[in-house]
Amino acid sequence: MVLHFEELWEQGEQTLDTETTSPEILTELNYKIKILKQIINSSATGSDRSAAIGLALGAILKSCAHLSAKENINVFAALNQSIKED
């Protein structure tokens, strides 16, 4: 079975611990972004670097899914509006 991105995003939203607050999610996002910056700025190359960046970005997207669930945000509409404003 092939998942569409929307279905995958919804699965990510469902993994949220209901006790987690939005400020906690934002702190987690900041931490994960710092890790991604470290990977990008490292001297690593090749497939290991790409895999590490992919894992870090996936973790960031999962936290974004958690935040969208917590704040009840329609991410499709939010992204669509952001793209239109560029």
OpenMM code with the backbone's topology and positions (N, CA, C; nanometers):
from openmm import Vec3, app, unit

residues = "MET VAL LEU HIS PHE GLU GLU LEU TRP GLU GLN GLY GLU GLN THR LEU ASP THR GLU THR THR SER PRO GLU ILE LEU THR GLU LEU ASN TYR LYS ILE LYS ILE LEU LYS GLN ILE ILE ASN SER SER ALA THR GLY SER ASP ARG SER ALA ALA ILE GLY LEU ALA LEU GLY ALA ILE LEU LYS SER CYS ALA HIS LEU SER ALA LYS GLU ASN ILE ASN VAL PHE ALA ALA LEU ASN GLN SER ILE LYS GLU ASP".split()
positions = [
    Vec3(0.0835, -0.1184, 0.0000),
    Vec3(0.0000, 0.0000, 0.0000),
    Vec3(0.0884, 0.1253, 0.0000),
    Vec3(0.0621, 0.2134, -0.0930),
    Vec3(0.1370, 0.3379, -0.1045),
    Vec3(0.0632, 0.4466, -0.0273),
    Vec3(0.1367, 0.5159, 0.0601),
    Vec3(0.0779, 0.6262, 0.1349),
    Vec3(0.1011, 0.7572, 0.0612),
    Vec3(0.0009, 0.8397, 0.0584),
    Vec3(0.0168, 0.9751, 0.0078),
    Vec3(0.0694, 1.0616, 0.1217),
    Vec3(0.1313, 1.1736, 0.0882),
    Vec3(0.1918, 1.2585, 0.1891),
    Vec3(0.0903, 1.3005, 0.2948),
    Vec3(-0.0305, 1.3329, 0.2535),
    Vec3(-0.1343, 1.3754, 0.3481),
    Vec3(-0.1632, 1.2654, 0.4507),
    Vec3(-0.1700, 1.1418, 0.4050),
    Vec3(-0.1938, 1.0293, 0.4964),
    Vec3(-0.0768, 1.0116, 0.5925),
    Vec3(0.0435, 1.0269, 0.5408),
    Vec3(0.1627, 1.0148, 0.6234),
    Vec3(0.1657, 1.1263, 0.7276),
    Vec3(0.1309, 1.2485, 0.6864),
    Vec3(0.1262, 1.3618, 0.7789),
    Vec3(0.0253, 1.3335, 0.8913),
    Vec3(-0.0913, 1.2822, 0.8538),
    Vec3(-0.1941, 1.2513, 0.9541),
    Vec3(-0.1460, 1.1437, 1.0506),
    Vec3(-0.0713, 1.0475, 1.0015),
    Vec3(-0.0130, 0.9466, 1.0920),
    Vec3(0.0841, 1.0133, 1.1880),
    Vec3(0.1631, 1.1069, 1.1376),
    Vec3(0.2551, 1.1811, 1.2236),
    Vec3(0.1812, 1.2584, 1.3308),
    Vec3(0.0701, 1.3216, 1.2930),
    Vec3(-0.0107, 1.3949, 1.3909),
    Vec3(-0.0610, 1.3027, 1.5013),
    Vec3(-0.0966, 1.1823, 1.4645),
    Vec3(-0.1535, 1.0881, 1.5611),
    Vec3(-0.0507, 1.0343, 1.6601),
    Vec3(0.0781, 1.0522, 1.6329),
    Vec3(0.1806, 1.0036, 1.7258),
    Vec3(0.2066, 1.1020, 1.8392),
    Vec3(0.1363, 1.2157, 1.8384),
    Vec3(0.1551, 1.3177, 1.9409),
    Vec3(0.1045, 1.2691, 2.0762),
    Vec3(0.1866, 1.2859, 2.1781),
    Vec3(0.1456, 1.2621, 2.3156),
    Vec3(0.0568, 1.3792, 2.3559),
    Vec3(-0.0655, 1.3541, 2.3945),
    Vec3(-0.1610, 1.4611, 2.4229),
    Vec3(-0.1181, 1.5513, 2.5381),
    Vec3(-0.0260, 1.5065, 2.6201),
    Vec3(0.0228, 1.5869, 2.7320),
    Vec3(0.1265, 1.6899, 2.6876),
    Vec3(0.1813, 1.6732, 2.5690),
    Vec3(0.2842, 1.7640, 2.5184),
    Vec3(0.2214, 1.8981, 2.4833),
    Vec3(0.2866, 2.0060, 2.5239),
    Vec3(0.2355, 2.1406, 2.4949),
    Vec3(0.3020, 2.1974, 2.3695),
    Vec3(0.2394, 2.2984, 2.3124),
    Vec3(0.2968, 2.3643, 2.1951),
    Vec3(0.4345, 2.4237, 2.2245),
    Vec3(0.4555, 2.4917, 2.3405),
    Vec3(0.5906, 2.5406, 2.3691),
    Vec3(0.6947, 2.4279, 2.3774),
    Vec3(0.6546, 2.3126, 2.4277),
    Vec3(0.7476, 2.1984, 2.4319),
    Vec3(0.7811, 2.1509, 2.2911),
    Vec3(0.6824, 2.1501, 2.2046),
    Vec3(0.7058, 2.1096, 2.0658),
    Vec3(0.7995, 2.2089, 1.9978),
    Vec3(0.7807, 2.3387, 2.0238),
    Vec3(0.8680, 2.4399, 1.9650),
    Vec3(1.0117, 2.4263, 2.0148),
    Vec3(1.0289, 2.3944, 2.1426),
    Vec3(1.1628, 2.3706, 2.1968),
    Vec3(1.2262, 2.2515, 2.1270),
    Vec3(1.1484, 2.1463, 2.1083),
    Vec3(1.1953, 2.0270, 2.0384),
    Vec3(1.2340, 2.0604, 1.8942),
    Vec3(1.1525, 2.1415, 1.8278),
    Vec3(1.1826, 2.1833, 1.6903),
    Vec3(1.3140, 2.2602, 1.6834),
    Vec3(1.3338, 2.3532, 1.7753),
    Vec3(1.4594, 2.4289, 1.7777),
    Vec3(1.5792, 2.3367, 1.7937),
    Vec3(1.5679, 2.2390, 1.8814),
    Vec3(1.6754, 2.1434, 1.9041),
    Vec3(1.7042, 2.0645, 1.7762),
    Vec3(1.5993, 2.0178, 1.7103),
    Vec3(1.6161, 1.9377, 1.5890),
    Vec3(1.6740, 2.0211, 1.4749),
    Vec3(1.6372, 2.1476, 1.4675),
    Vec3(1.6933, 2.2361, 1.3651),
    Vec3(1.8422, 2.2576, 1.3905),
    Vec3(1.8815, 2.2716, 1.5168),
    Vec3(2.0235, 2.2856, 1.5491),
    Vec3(2.1015, 2.1618, 1.5058),
    Vec3(2.0432, 2.0441, 1.5269),
    Vec3(2.1081, 1.9203, 1.4838),
    Vec3(2.1236, 1.9194, 1.3313),
    Vec3(2.0180, 1.9585, 1.2608),
    Vec3(2.0248, 1.9633, 1.1145),
    Vec3(2.1341, 2.0599, 1.0686),
    Vec3(2.1436, 2.1764, 1.1321),
    Vec3(2.2491, 2.2724, 1.0975),
    Vec3(2.3875, 2.2112, 1.1183),
    Vec3(2.4052, 2.1386, 1.2278),
    Vec3(2.5342, 2.0754, 1.2548),
    Vec3(2.5693, 1.9739, 1.1473),
    Vec3(2.4702, 1.8973, 1.1048),
    Vec3(2.4956, 1.7975, 1.0001),
    Vec3(2.5331, 1.8667, 0.8701),
    Vec3(2.4579, 1.9692, 0.8335),
    Vec3(2.4833, 2.0400, 0.7083),
    Vec3(2.6204, 2.1078, 0.7112),
    Vec3(2.6591, 2.1608, 0.8262),
    Vec3(2.7879, 2.2300, 0.8378),
    Vec3(2.9053, 2.1362, 0.8632),
    Vec3(2.8776, 2.0074, 0.8784),
    Vec3(2.9843, 1.9115, 0.9054),
    Vec3(3.0633, 1.8827, 0.7779),
    Vec3(3.1714, 1.8120, 0.7958),
    Vec3(3.2542, 1.7755, 0.6804),
    Vec3(3.2104, 1.6425, 0.6185),
    Vec3(3.1030, 1.5853, 0.6695),
    Vec3(3.0524, 1.4583, 0.6163),
    Vec3(3.0115, 1.4761, 0.4705),
    Vec3(3.0294, 1.3699, 0.3941),
    Vec3(2.9934, 1.3733, 0.2521),
    Vec3(2.9237, 1.2439, 0.2136),
    Vec3(2.8680, 1.2433, 0.0962),
    Vec3(2.8135, 1.1219, 0.0387),
    Vec3(2.6814, 1.0775, 0.0971),
    Vec3(2.6586, 0.9464, 0.0873),
    Vec3(2.5291, 0.8906, 0.1253),
    Vec3(2.5040, 0.8979, 0.2756),
    Vec3(2.6102, 0.8894, 0.3577),
    Vec3(2.5910, 0.9013, 0.5025),
    Vec3(2.5383, 1.0396, 0.5386),
    Vec3(2.5949, 1.1422, 0.4760),
    Vec3(2.5496, 1.2796, 0.5002),
    Vec3(2.4049, 1.2951, 0.4559),
    Vec3(2.3729, 1.2471, 0.3383),
    Vec3(2.2361, 1.2564, 0.2861),
    Vec3(2.1368, 1.1841, 0.3769),
    Vec3(2.1769, 1.0666, 0.4248),
    Vec3(2.0888, 0.9902, 0.5141),
    Vec3(2.0673, 1.0649, 0.6452),
    Vec3(2.1738, 1.1240, 0.6999),
    Vec3(2.1624, 1.1982, 0.8251),
    Vec3(2.0740, 1.3213, 0.8082),
    Vec3(2.0890, 1.3910, 0.6961),
    Vec3(2.0040, 1.5070, 0.6689),
    Vec3(1.8582, 1.4624, 0.6558),
    Vec3(1.8360, 1.3528, 0.5869),
    Vec3(1.7004, 1.3005, 0.5708),
    Vec3(1.6357, 1.2646, 0.7032),
    Vec3(1.7124, 1.1990, 0.7896),
    Vec3(1.6585, 1.1633, 0.9218),
    Vec3(1.6260, 1.2870, 1.0038),
    Vec3(1.7152, 1.3849, 1.0011),
    Vec3(1.6931, 1.5081, 1.0770),
    Vec3(1.5715, 1.5838, 1.0233),
    Vec3(1.5606, 1.5931, 0.8918),
    Vec3(1.4473, 1.6625, 0.8332),
    Vec3(1.3168, 1.5885, 0.8624),
    Vec3(1.3213, 1.4567, 0.8592),
    Vec3(1.2026, 1.3777, 0.8944),
    Vec3(1.1583, 1.4034, 1.0377),
    Vec3(1.2550, 1.4134, 1.1298),
    Vec3(1.2231, 1.4417, 1.2697),
    Vec3(1.1612, 1.5811, 1.2834),
    Vec3(1.2116, 1.6772, 1.2056),
    Vec3(1.1560, 1.8124, 1.2073),
    Vec3(1.0123, 1.8113, 1.1548),
    Vec3(0.9893, 1.7399, 1.0466),
    Vec3(0.8541, 1.7320, 0.9906),
    Vec3(0.7569, 1.6653, 1.0873),
    Vec3(0.8043, 1.5640, 1.1590),
    Vec3(0.7179, 1.4989, 1.2582),
    Vec3(0.6802, 1.5977, 1.3680),
    Vec3(0.7757, 1.6775, 1.4133),
    Vec3(0.7450, 1.7792, 1.5143),
    Vec3(0.6477, 1.8829, 1.4582),
    Vec3(0.6634, 1.9187, 1.3310),
    Vec3(0.5690, 2.0109, 1.2674),
    Vec3(0.4286, 1.9498, 1.2623),
    Vec3(0.4216, 1.8206, 1.2352),
    Vec3(0.2922, 1.7521, 1.2358),
    Vec3(0.2315, 1.7556, 1.3758),
    Vec3(0.3146, 1.7364, 1.4776),
    Vec3(0.2661, 1.7435, 1.6148),
    Vec3(0.2101, 1.8822, 1.6451),
    Vec3(0.2833, 1.9856, 1.6023),
    Vec3(0.2392, 2.1226, 1.6277),
    Vec3(0.1086, 2.1523, 1.5544),
    Vec3(0.0977, 2.1068, 1.4308),
    Vec3(-0.0254, 2.1321, 1.3556),
    Vec3(-0.1442, 2.0616, 1.4200),
    Vec3(-0.1212, 1.9432, 1.4750),
    Vec3(-0.2291, 1.8719, 1.5436),
    Vec3(-0.2669, 1.9443, 1.6722),
    Vec3(-0.1665, 1.9860, 1.7476),
    Vec3(-0.1904, 2.0531, 1.8755),
    Vec3(-0.2670, 2.1834, 1.8561),
    Vec3(-0.2310, 2.2574, 1.7501),
    Vec3(-0.2920, 2.3880, 1.7250),
    Vec3(-0.4090, 2.3813, 1.6265),
    Vec3(-0.4424, 2.2596, 1.5827),
    Vec3(-0.5538, 2.2376, 1.4897),
    Vec3(-0.5399, 2.3237, 1.3632),
    Vec3(-0.4235, 2.3116, 1.2994),
    Vec3(-0.3922, 2.3893, 1.1795),
    Vec3(-0.4126, 2.3037, 1.0549),
    Vec3(-0.4774, 2.3598, 0.9559),
    Vec3(-0.4896, 2.2958, 0.8258),
    Vec3(-0.3604, 2.3262, 0.7510),
    Vec3(-0.2674, 2.2320, 0.7519),
    Vec3(-0.1350, 2.2576, 0.6947),
    Vec3(-0.1398, 2.2764, 0.5433),
    Vec3(-0.2333, 2.2117, 0.4765),
    Vec3(-0.2471, 2.2319, 0.3320),
    Vec3(-0.2805, 2.3774, 0.3041),
    Vec3(-0.3785, 2.4313, 0.3750),
    Vec3(-0.4186, 2.5706, 0.3551),
    Vec3(-0.3058, 2.6659, 0.3947),
    Vec3(-0.2367, 2.6351, 0.5037),
    Vec3(-0.1272, 2.7209, 0.5497),
    Vec3(-0.0130, 2.7233, 0.4487),
    Vec3(0.0251, 2.6070, 0.3980),
    Vec3(0.1325, 2.6007, 0.2982),
    Vec3(0.0898, 2.6679, 0.1688),
    Vec3(-0.0328, 2.6428, 0.1286),
    Vec3(-0.0845, 2.7031, 0.0061),
    Vec3(-0.0810, 2.8557, 0.0155),
    Vec3(-0.1234, 2.9098, 0.1288),
    Vec3(-0.1223, 3.0548, 0.1476),
    Vec3(0.0206, 3.1085, 0.1480),
    Vec3(0.1112, 3.0370, 0.2125),
    Vec3(0.2510, 3.0795, 0.2177),
    Vec3(0.3135, 3.0839, 0.0784),
    Vec3(0.2820, 2.9860, -0.0036),
    Vec3(0.3348, 2.9814, -0.1402),
    Vec3(0.2793, 3.0963, -0.2228),
    Vec3(0.1512, 3.1266, -0.2053),
    Vec3(0.0898, 3.2369, -0.2795),
    Vec3(0.1501, 3.3704, -0.2433),
    Vec3(0.1960, 3.3842, -0.1189),
    Vec3(0.2520, 3.5114, -0.0718),
    Vec3(0.3953, 3.5335, -0.1181),
    Vec3(0.4611, 3.4287, -0.1655),
    Vec3(0.6010, 3.4438, -0.2114),
    Vec3(0.6105, 3.5133, -0.3431),
] * unit.nanometer
topology = app.Topology()
chain = topology.addChain("A")
for resn in residues:
    res = topology.addResidue(resn, chain)
    for name in ("N", "CA", "C"):
        topology.addAtom(name, app.Element.getBySymbol(name[0]), res)
